[in-house]
Amino acid sequence: MKINVTRGEIRKGKAGKPTECMMALALKRELGIAYASVGYTEAKILIEGQYTKLYFPKKVERKIRFWDRFHFVLPFSFDLVPEGFLTGSAVTLGAAEVRPAPALICGSPQLA
């Protein structure tokens, strides 16, 4: 899902306030939720009584750090990565292509 951080959220956001920063405001608006707590690399949101972690791409982490320090950044967009992103069909499909390293293949123990 694409999240757009607008000029209004950049202007209204409060640096160093995890639930009131530009990213928290954008997540609340885009996802239609009441609670979002944002760190540099991830956010915790409350959806239907369940907390969920969302992970940010590196470019977003850099924007948050810059914004916290200088309170300036241009509007931007990014795609969310939900918690547990290393599960499901993408990993299952990729696992079929993984082969063990030759040095790690163990045969039957040799008796002397």
PyMOL commands that set and color helices and strands:
alter all, ss='L'
color gray80, all
select helices_A, chain A and resi 7-12+22-31+58-70+89-95+102-104
alter helices_A, ss='H'
color red, helices_A
select strands_A, chain A and resi 2-5+36-38+42-47+50-55+76-79+81-82
alter strands_A, ss='S'
color yellow, strands_A
deselect
rebuild
show_as cartoon
